[in-house]
Each structure stands twice: as C-alpha cells, then as structure tokens.
Amino acid sequence: MNTVEKPLYSIKDISRLSGVSIATLSRYFNGQSIRKSNEDKIKEVLKETGYRPSIAARFMKGSSSGVIGLIVPEINHPFFSMIAEGIMQEARKNGQLVLCGSSEGSLEVEHQVIDRFSQSILDGLIYIPVAKAENIPALTSFRNLPLVITARRNIIPGVPHVYHDGEKGGYLSTRYLIQLGRRRIGFIASFWDPPCSNKELRSFSEQSASYTFSSIDRFRGYLKALQEENIPYDPDLVVVTGYGHQSGVDATASLIGRFTQCNGIIAMTQAVANGCTSQLKRQGYTIPQDISIILFDANESKADYTFTSIELHLHEMGQESVRKLNSLIQGERAEDTCLDVELCVRDTTVLLHKE
C-alpha cells in the first residue's frame, strides 16, 4: 500500500485556510483570548491539516507574527510596570501585541519563562534580566531572534541595551545633599539578590560583574561626589538590602544602630524611602531637617512625603526599546541608548541647620 505524505503547512497557509490573521493565530497559540468564532475556525483547520506551530517558522524570511515578547523581573513593581506601559503603547502604534512574562525576581523562574517563550511565535524580545553576580543566560534558546536588553547595561555583548545614566543619578543626588551641608550621607543599595555585603560593596563595584546592577552604577556616582569634596568613604553609611517597604525600615534601623550620625539618605525606590521615613519618625527624627532623603523615580502614589528625586524616564525607556527592537526586526543595526536623568527638588531635602 502506498502511503501519501501529508503536505507541509506554514502559518501563512493556516491563516489563509482559516480566514484569520497571523496575529490572531499567534494569540491563539500563545494561549490568549480570541473570538469564539475565530477559535472554532482555527481548531477546524488544525484538525484537518494536523498543523503544529513550528518554532523555526518565526525565523523564516518575511514571516511576521505581529507579537513581541517582554520578560520583566516583577510586573507589579512600579519601575517595571511603567516601562511595560511604554512598551505596550509603542507596540500598539505599530499594530503589535506584547506577550509578557514575569521572572518574579527569581533566576530559576526567569529560565523557565525564557524556555516557555522560546516555544512561542515571537518577532522579537525585550528582556529585563534579574540582575545577578553570575553570568546572565545567553538566551541560546532564541538563537537569531531580535533581542533588546532594557534597564540594564553590559549584559550580552553585541545586543543593544536601553538604560539610564545611573552613575550620573548617584552623583547628582550625592552632590546636592553635600551642597545642603550634609556630609554624612547614607546610601541604601537595593538588589533582588544581594551580591555582597556593605563592607564589600566598594571592591565589588570595581569588578566587571557589577555592571549588571543599577544600584552599583548609582553607587559609583555616590563615590565620585564624595571624592570631589574630599569626604572619606565610610562603609557603615552603606546598607545592602532589597526593594520593598520593610527593606527601607530595616536599612534605616541598621544605620541608626551603627551610630553613623547620618544626616542624608539616598534610596533606590519610593517603597524603600517610605520605609525609611516611617522608621525615622518612630525614632524621633524630623524630615527633612534632621535627615534629608533623595530617591530614584518617585512614581508611586502612596507616600507621606513629596520626595526629592532623580527622575527616570521609564515610559520613554519602554518606547525606545520597542523602536530599537523594530529596527532589528527590519534587519537594521541598533546601538545602545543611554537615557539622561534629572534631579527634581521637592519637600524631603533642606539646608542643614548648624547650631
């Protein structure tokens, strides 16, 4: 008996036979909601053809799903959600959909998300890694998939990165507090998974592995401003912690417990800064008179103060990431983009009153 080989179908064939767009097919294959009528059409054609989406199909010349991927460390974190909003807004302008996955701050979960995304039909990927001391995964699962690294720098050679000038932000915040007469400045360095202790932070900042951490870039600016004013570096004024409210509480308690005579604090997020202020008030300190505080990107609504901050352009970062990714998708070259930062003076900083 002669067996007749089944014809090989492409995703374009499935789109033609079912009468739905490739973008709709992509949503279906990625488990997203589509119209019931379109779902029925797709299922019928898949049953008739025996088609299964081929991972290699996304690399076929001229094929496009209209879907880009986004991997973030934590989608609920204000920093990453603002970037994601910019990404989705820019993608909508181009008629693109964004498939988003969260690493939940875990390198293990991140690997799982990468593996799952490697089986999806994507035109390209925007990747915000969970910064770690060890090497970031090389994303061999994606091979030739257009890739942009966002909110990090020096992660994967040859891949375009979009990031802020963190060193400038650390420098501006420290220099401003010094100008206010505050020379005992605490630096609260936040990490998903701390790579070192406060005593080791300075030496770690000189290692190549440190460039994956935004807090380290800001710390370098802190050191630069201290050096310019001939202020000795004191590791007891540095606390290594996490990103949440309790991290700010614990970090501030640590600074107070070390008897550092701290009169200024630089925090990485508003959640951490909120924790700082609550602990300081419990200990009888006044803000900003006793201790002035500067944070990076005051974008959360729940706060007891209007914080002086280093303004980050997170929405613009997301938009630029999509523009850069689309350049790669179209076969063009794309270079790194370093976004500028600005100091915005508000209510949590004031000239130190000397008795």
URRAPE-V702374 format. One record per residue. N is the residue number from 0. RES is the residue in one letter. PSI is psi in whole degrees, 0 to 359 (none if undefined). OMEGA is omega in whole degrees, -180 to 180 (* if undefined). Layout:
BEGIN
n->(N N)
res->(RES RES)
psi->(PSI PSI)
omega->(OMEGA OMEGA)
END
This chain:
BEGIN
n->(0 1 2 3 4 5 6 7 8 9 10 11 12 13 14 15 16 17 18 19 20 21 22 23 24 25 26 27 28 29 30 31 32 33 34 35 36 37 38 39 40 41 42 43 44 45 46 47 48 49 50 51 52 53 54 55 56 57 58 59 60 61 62 63 64 65 66 67 68 69 70 71 72 73 74 75 76 77 78 79 80 81 82 83 84 85 86 87 88 89 90 91 92 93 94 95 96 97 98 99 100 101 102 103 104 105 106 107 108 109 110 111 112 113 114 115 116 117 118 119 120 121 122 123 124 125 126 127 128 129 130 131 132 133 134 135 136 137 138 139 140 141 142 143 144 145 146 147 148 149 150 151 152 153 154 155 156 157 158 159 160 161 162 163 164 165 166 167 168 169 170 171 172 173 174 175 176 177 178 179 180 181 182 183 184 185 186 187 188 189 190 191 192 193 194 195 196 197 198 199 200 201 202 203 204 205 206 207 208 209 210 211 212 213 214 215 216 217 218 219 220 221 222 223 224 225 226 227 228 229 230 231 232 233 234 235 236 237 238 239 240 241 242 243 244 245 246 247 248 249 250 251 252 253 254 255 256 257 258 259 260 261 262 263 264 265 266 267 268 269 270 271 272 273 274 275 276 277 278 279 280 281 282 283 284 285 286 287 288 289 290 291 292 293 294 295 296 297 298 299 300 301 302 303 304 305 306 307 308 309 310 311 312 313 314 315 316 317 318 319 320 321 322 323 324 325 326 327 328 329 330 331 332 333 334 335 336 337 338 339 340 341 342 343 344 345 346 347 348 349 350 351 352 353 354)
res->(M N T V E K P L Y S I K D I S R L S G V S I A T L S R Y F N G Q S I R K S N E D K I K E V L K E T G Y R P S I A A R F M K G S S S G V I G L I V P E I N H P F F S M I A E G I M Q E A R K N G Q L V L C G S S E G S L E V E H Q V I D R F S Q S I L D G L I Y I P V A K A E N I P A L T S F R N L P L V I T A R R N I I P G V P H V Y H D G E K G G Y L S T R Y L I Q L G R R R I G F I A S F W D P P C S N K E L R S F S E Q S A S Y T F S S I D R F R G Y L K A L Q E E N I P Y D P D L V V V T G Y G H Q S G V D A T A S L I G R F T Q C N G I I A M T Q A V A N G C T S Q L K R Q G Y T I P Q D I S I I L F D A N E S K A D Y T F T S I E L H L H E M G Q E S V R K L N S L I Q G E R A E D T C L D V E L C V R D T T V L L H K E)
psi->(131 134 137 121 140 141 151 126 148 169 332 323 317 322 317 316 326 341 18 159 162 324 320 320 320 317 320 311 335 8 17 162 135 173 142 321 319 321 318 319 316 314 321 316 321 323 319 323 339 22 139 138 128 130 322 341 331 343 358 136 128 349 146 133 342 13 132 150 154 124 123 156 325 114 332 348 129 322 310 328 326 319 316 322 316 321 313 323 315 323 320 324 329 9 26 152 153 122 115 137 142 138 350 31 12 130 324 314 323 316 322 318 317 315 318 318 329 344 3 164 98 146 335 172 135 123 119 100 156 110 127 163 326 172 138 143 142 358 41 340 334 344 254 12 130 133 136 132 130 145 13 164 157 39 301 118 139 357 134 140 146 119 169 162 80 323 320 319 317 323 312 316 318 315 321 318 323 319 335 7 12 110 354 83 120 140 115 104 121 139 152 319 98 129 349 176 174 327 334 354 319 313 325 326 346 356 151 330 341 344 353 355 124 324 327 320 317 324 323 321 323 312 320 316 321 316 320 326 10 39 120 140 132 108 341 345 1 135 131 124 195 207 353 180 314 330 320 320 310 320 317 319 322 316 315 319 337 355 50 351 38 135 10 149 137 122 152 333 165 327 317 317 322 319 321 310 321 320 319 317 321 330 5 12 148 145 126 6 306 312 120 147 135 137 170 119 82 86 6 149 327 104 148 345 158 102 139 136 161 115 126 143 74 320 315 324 317 316 315 327 319 317 318 319 318 329 318 318 326 6 13 162 151 133 172 151 121 115 142 163 159 151 127 111 125 229 352 16 140 156 134 125 120 122 none)
omega->(178 177 180 179 176 178 177 -178 174 179 176 177 -180 178 -179 -176 -178 -180 178 -177 177 178 178 176 180 178 -180 -178 179 175 180 -176 173 179 -179 -179 178 178 180 179 -178 -179 -180 -180 179 178 -178 -173 -175 -176 170 -177 180 178 -178 -176 -177 180 -178 -178 177 -179 -179 180 -175 -179 174 -179 176 176 -179 178 180 -174 -178 179 -176 -180 -176 180 177 176 -179 178 178 178 -178 179 -179 179 179 179 -177 -179 -179 173 180 175 -171 175 -180 178 179 179 -175 178 179 178 179 178 179 179 178 180 -180 -180 -179 179 -179 180 -177 173 -178 -175 169 -168 173 -173 165 -175 180 178 179 -177 174 -180 -175 177 179 179 -175 178 -173 -179 176 -171 174 175 -176 176 176 175 177 -179 -178 -180 177 179 180 180 174 -174 177 175 -176 180 177 179 177 180 -178 -178 -180 -179 -179 178 177 178 177 178 -176 -175 176 -169 177 178 -180 -177 -177 179 171 179 -173 -179 -177 177 178 180 -176 -170 -178 -180 178 -178 179 -179 -178 -179 -175 -175 177 -174 178 180 180 175 180 178 178 176 176 179 -179 -179 177 -178 180 -178 180 177 -179 177 -180 -179 177 176 -180 176 176 -173 179 -173 -172 -180 -179 176 177 178 -177 -179 -180 176 179 178 -180 -179 179 -180 -175 -175 -179 176 174 -180 172 -178 -174 -179 178 178 177 179 176 176 178 -176 -180 179 179 179 178 -179 175 177 175 -179 11 -173 -180 -179 176 -174 173 178 177 173 177 -174 178 -175 -175 179 178 -177 169 -168 162 -172 167 -176 177 -177 -173 179 178 178 178 180 -179 179 179 179 -180 179 -180 174 178 180 -179 176 -180 176 177 -180 176 174 176 -179 -178 177 179 174 178 -176 179 -166 -172 175 179 179 -180 180 180 -179 *)
END
